Structure formats: structure tokens, C-alpha cells
Amino acid sequence: MTVEKELQVAIVTGGSKGIGRAICTELCQSGYYIVINYMSDKDGAQETLAQVESLGGQGEICHFDVRDGQAVERIIDDIAERLGSIDVLINNAGIIADGLFMMMPPENWQSVIDTSLNGFYNMSRPVIEKMVRRRKGSIVSISSASSLMANRGQANYAAAKAGLNAASRSVASEVARLGIRVNVVAPGLIETEMIEEAPKAHIKSIIPMARIGAPSEVAQVVDFLCSDKASYVTGQVISVNGGMF
């Protein structure tokens, strides 16, 4: 499908549900054409696209694995050629494989690192190449409160997300003079399927606001960071966590 080149294009990885879906529906209302990435949940991606279109937005679904650097680069080239630009990249894809560190199998460590941290590299490097040519662009990555505070059973997830924070700050310093902004949003406990089995009454007791956040509350911060209202904001890790720390 070919769209008008003056449209602003946003790629959202992991856009089939949860925070990713909320980001897609938020950004479409700001005028972005949304490329909704998914790896396995095609039905969920289709539902996200249906919600985007119900809000008057435009977009498409796009199947690829952020861990596969060669495939990602080919797809980014295709998106840029077909749609004319890549204005925004949201690195949202991530997985959890929780467990105590001393009993964690190597595949659980590696898969989490590969998705969140290597996925950031695989997506951001070729996208920045496109953005540099236009001297314009915004990259926002979704981290976690676990990257900033201790959380038992999430050494792999914390390592991946803390690495994401640090990498984003460094990349932001490299590309700031080229018109590209790089920021991170670190959600706390958000009402998604990731916390379906969590003890919610206990969770609420440790959050100063005494409630779990909504995906839309994360998406609105992301939308701000992608907008001209955040034109002087880069290299930041912004927590959205109800005041947990």
C-alpha cells in the first residue's frame, strides 16, 4: 500500500496488545501513519489496526522478529521506500522470563536480552540512518521500573531494560545535533496481561497513588515525547509509575 509522503510515519514494535496497542491508538490521533509490528499475534495486530482505523487513523501490520537484524534492516528499507520517511520509532517489543537468577537457564537470560536490548540495536541503527538524511526524527523506547529498582526474579529483564536506558542516553548524545531525539519511558505496574497473575491488592499497597496504571497513561507520555512540544527533550528516562520511587 502506498500513502501520501507528507504523512508522518511511526513504527511501533510489539503493537499487537497492551502498551504497544495503546501507543498505536494514541499516535494515530496525532496524525501518524502507524506501522504495527507483531511477531506471533497476527490477530492482535489486526485488532490494533482496526482500532486505529476506527479513530480515523491509517496504518498497516508488519510481521517481523526484532531479534533478526538482517530481516529488520530489509523491512526498514522497504518501509522507508514505500512510505517516504520514518519519523518516529517506538521500541516497545519485549518479553519476560522471570525466575531466580541462580536457577535461571541460559535461554531465559538470552531471549530477554535479545528482544529488548538487541532489538533496540537492530531497529534503531538502520532507522537512525534514515532519520539522519532528513535531520529529523524521534525514537522512544519502553523500559521498565525494574531497570531502576530491585525486583526479585527479574535479573534478566532488569539487565535488558537498564542496558536500554544507558544505550539510549549514549545514542541521544551522538545524534542530538542531527535533529534526532532519543528518549525512554519506564512504566511501573500497568494494567496489561503481564500482570494478570500478580497480587493486585498487594501491588496497590506499595504504589503511592494506590492504583495500577492504564496503558493510555504511558502512551500519552510517549506521544508527548514524539511531538514538537518535547523539542528540547532528549536522552531522558521518564518514569510513569504512580510515584513508586
C-alpha positions as CSV (number, residue, x, y, z in Angstrom):
1,M,0.0,0.0,0.0
2,T,1.3,3.5,-0.9
3,V,0.4,6.5,1.2
4,E,0.9,10.2,0.7
5,K,4.5,11.2,1.5
6,E,3.6,14.1,3.7
7,L,2.1,11.8,6.3
8,Q,4.2,11.2,9.3
9,V,5.2,7.6,9.7
10,A,5.6,5.8,13.1
11,I,6.8,2.2,13.6
12,V,5.7,0.6,16.8
13,T,7.2,-2.8,17.7
14,G,5.2,-5.1,19.7
15,G,2.0,-3.3,18.7
16,S,-0.5,-6.2,19.0
17,K,-1.6,-5.6,22.6
18,G,-1.1,-3.8,25.9
19,I,1.1,-0.7,26.0
20,G,2.1,-1.2,22.3
21,R,-1.6,-1.1,21.2
22,A,-2.3,2.0,23.4
23,I,0.7,3.8,21.8
24,C,-0.6,2.9,18.3
25,T,-4.0,4.4,19.0
26,E,-2.6,7.5,20.7
27,L,-0.1,8.3,17.9
28,C,-2.7,7.8,15.2
29,Q,-4.7,10.6,16.8
30,S,-1.7,12.8,16.4
31,G,-1.7,12.2,12.7
32,Y,0.9,9.4,12.3
33,Y,0.5,6.6,9.9
34,I,1.2,3.5,12.1
35,V,3.3,0.5,11.1
36,I,2.2,-2.1,13.7
37,N,4.8,-4.7,14.2
38,Y,4.0,-8.1,15.6
39,M,5.9,-11.4,15.8
40,S,3.3,-14.1,16.6
41,D,-0.1,-12.4,17.4
42,K,-1.4,-11.5,14.0
43,D,-5.0,-11.4,15.3
44,G,-4.0,-8.9,18.0
45,A,-2.2,-6.7,15.4
46,Q,-5.3,-6.8,13.2
47,E,-7.3,-5.7,16.2
48,T,-4.9,-2.8,16.9
49,L,-5.2,-1.7,13.2
50,A,-9.0,-1.9,13.5
51,Q,-8.9,0.4,16.5
52,V,-6.5,2.8,14.7
53,E,-8.9,2.9,11.7
54,S,-11.9,3.4,14.0
55,L,-10.3,6.5,15.3
56,G,-9.8,7.9,11.8
57,G,-6.2,6.9,11.5
58,Q,-4.3,4.9,8.9
59,G,-1.7,2.1,9.2
60,E,-0.7,-1.4,8.4
61,I,0.5,-4.5,10.2
62,C,4.0,-5.8,9.6
63,H,5.4,-9.2,10.7
64,F,9.0,-9.5,11.8
65,D,11.1,-10.5,14.7
66,V,13.2,-7.6,16.2
67,R,15.9,-10.2,17.1
68,D,16.6,-10.8,13.4
69,G,18.9,-7.9,12.4
70,Q,19.1,-8.8,8.7
71,A,15.4,-9.1,8.3
72,V,14.7,-5.9,10.3
73,E,17.1,-4.0,8.0
74,R,15.3,-5.2,4.9
75,I,11.9,-4.3,6.3
76,I,13.0,-0.8,7.4
77,D,14.4,-0.2,3.9
78,D,11.1,-1.3,2.4
79,I,9.0,0.9,4.8
80,A,11.2,4.0,4.0
81,E,11.0,3.4,0.3
82,R,7.2,2.8,0.2
83,L,6.1,5.4,2.7
84,G,8.7,8.1,2.1
85,S,10.0,8.5,5.6
86,I,10.3,7.1,9.1
87,D,9.6,9.9,11.5
88,V,9.1,8.0,14.8
89,L,10.3,4.7,16.1
90,I,8.8,3.1,19.3
91,N,10.9,0.2,20.6
92,N,8.2,-1.5,22.6
93,A,8.8,-5.2,21.9
94,G,9.8,-7.1,25.0
95,I,9.3,-10.4,26.8
96,I,9.6,-11.7,30.3
97,A,11.0,-15.0,31.5
98,D,11.1,-14.5,35.3
99,G,13.0,-16.7,37.7
100,L,15.6,-16.6,40.5
101,F,19.0,-15.8,39.0
102,M,20.7,-18.9,40.4
103,M,18.2,-21.2,38.8
104,M,17.8,-19.3,35.5
105,P,18.5,-21.3,32.4
106,P,20.7,-19.6,29.8
107,E,18.0,-19.4,27.2
108,N,15.8,-17.4,29.6
109,W,18.6,-14.9,30.1
110,Q,19.4,-14.7,26.4
111,S,15.9,-14.5,25.0
112,V,15.0,-11.5,27.2
113,I,18.3,-9.7,26.3
114,D,17.9,-10.4,22.6
115,T,14.4,-9.0,22.4
116,S,14.7,-5.8,24.5
117,L,18.3,-4.8,24.1
118,N,19.5,-6.4,20.8
119,G,16.1,-5.5,19.4
120,F,16.8,-1.8,20.2
121,Y,20.1,-2.1,18.3
122,N,18.5,-3.9,15.3
123,M,15.7,-1.4,15.0
124,S,17.3,1.9,15.9
125,R,20.6,1.7,14.0
126,P,19.0,1.4,10.5
127,V,16.2,3.8,11.4
128,I,18.7,6.5,12.5
129,E,20.4,6.1,9.2
130,K,17.2,7.1,7.5
131,M,16.5,9.9,10.0
132,V,19.9,11.4,9.6
133,R,19.3,12.1,6.0
134,R,16.3,14.2,6.9
135,R,17.9,15.6,10.1
136,K,14.7,14.8,11.9
137,G,13.2,12.1,14.0
138,S,12.2,10.8,17.4
139,I,13.0,7.4,19.0
140,V,11.2,6.4,22.2
141,S,12.0,3.0,23.9
142,I,9.8,1.4,26.5
143,S,11.8,0.3,29.5
144,S,10.6,-0.6,33.0
145,A,10.6,0.3,36.6
146,S,12.6,-2.9,37.0
147,S,15.6,-1.1,35.3
148,L,15.7,1.4,38.1
149,M,14.8,-0.6,41.3
150,A,15.5,-4.1,42.5
151,N,12.8,-6.7,41.7
152,R,13.4,-10.3,42.7
153,G,13.2,-12.8,39.9
154,Q,13.8,-10.3,37.1
155,A,17.6,-10.1,36.8
156,N,17.4,-10.8,33.0
157,Y,14.6,-8.2,32.4
158,A,16.3,-5.6,34.6
159,A,19.6,-6.1,32.8
160,A,18.0,-5.7,29.4
161,K,16.0,-2.6,30.3
162,A,18.8,-1.0,32.2
163,G,21.0,-1.5,29.2
164,L,18.3,0.0,27.1
165,N,18.3,3.1,29.3
166,A,22.1,3.5,29.1
167,A,22.3,2.8,25.3
168,S,19.5,5.4,24.7
169,R,21.3,8.1,26.6
170,S,24.5,7.5,24.7
171,V,22.8,7.4,21.3
172,A,20.9,10.6,22.2
173,S,24.2,12.4,22.8
174,E,25.5,11.2,19.4
175,V,22.6,12.3,17.3
176,A,21.2,15.4,19.1
177,R,22.9,17.8,16.7
178,L,21.5,15.9,13.8
179,G,17.9,16.7,14.7
180,I,17.1,13.3,16.2
181,R,15.8,12.9,19.8
182,V,16.1,9.6,21.7
183,N,14.2,9.1,25.0
184,V,13.0,6.3,27.2
185,V,9.7,5.8,29.1
186,A,9.9,3.5,32.1
187,P,6.5,2.3,33.1
188,G,5.7,0.9,36.6
189,L,2.8,-1.5,37.1
190,I,0.4,-1.1,34.2
191,E,-2.8,-3.0,33.6
192,T,-1.7,-5.4,30.9
193,E,-1.6,-9.2,30.5
194,M,1.9,-9.2,32.0
195,I,0.4,-8.6,35.5
196,E,-2.7,-10.7,35.1
197,E,-1.5,-13.2,37.7
198,A,0.1,-10.6,40.0
199,P,-1.3,-10.0,43.6
200,K,-3.0,-6.7,42.7
201,A,-4.2,-5.8,46.2
202,H,-0.5,-6.0,47.4
203,I,0.7,-4.1,44.4
204,K,-1.7,-1.2,45.1
205,S,-0.5,-1.1,48.6
206,I,3.1,-0.3,47.5
207,I,2.1,2.4,45.0
208,P,1.7,5.9,46.4
209,M,-1.2,6.6,44.1
210,A,-2.7,3.3,45.3
211,R,-3.7,2.1,41.8
212,I,-2.3,0.4,38.8
213,G,-1.7,2.5,35.7
214,A,-3.5,2.3,32.4
215,P,-1.7,1.7,29.1
216,S,-3.1,5.0,27.8
217,E,-1.2,6.9,30.6
218,V,2.1,5.5,29.2
219,A,1.0,6.2,25.6
220,Q,0.3,9.8,26.3
221,V,3.8,10.4,27.6
222,V,5.2,8.6,24.5
223,D,3.0,10.8,22.3
224,F,4.4,13.9,24.0
225,L,8.0,12.8,23.5
226,C,7.3,12.3,19.8
227,S,5.8,15.7,19.4
228,D,7.3,19.2,18.9
229,K,6.2,20.0,22.4
230,A,9.2,17.9,23.5
231,S,11.6,19.5,21.0
232,Y,14.2,20.2,23.7
233,V,13.9,16.8,25.5
234,T,16.4,14.1,24.6
235,G,18.5,11.5,26.5
236,Q,15.9,11.2,29.2
237,V,14.4,8.2,31.1
238,I,10.9,9.2,32.2
239,S,9.2,7.1,34.8
240,V,5.4,6.6,34.7
241,N,4.8,4.6,37.9
242,G,2.4,6.3,40.2
243,G,5.2,7.6,42.4
244,M,6.8,4.2,43.3
245,F,10.2,5.9,43.8
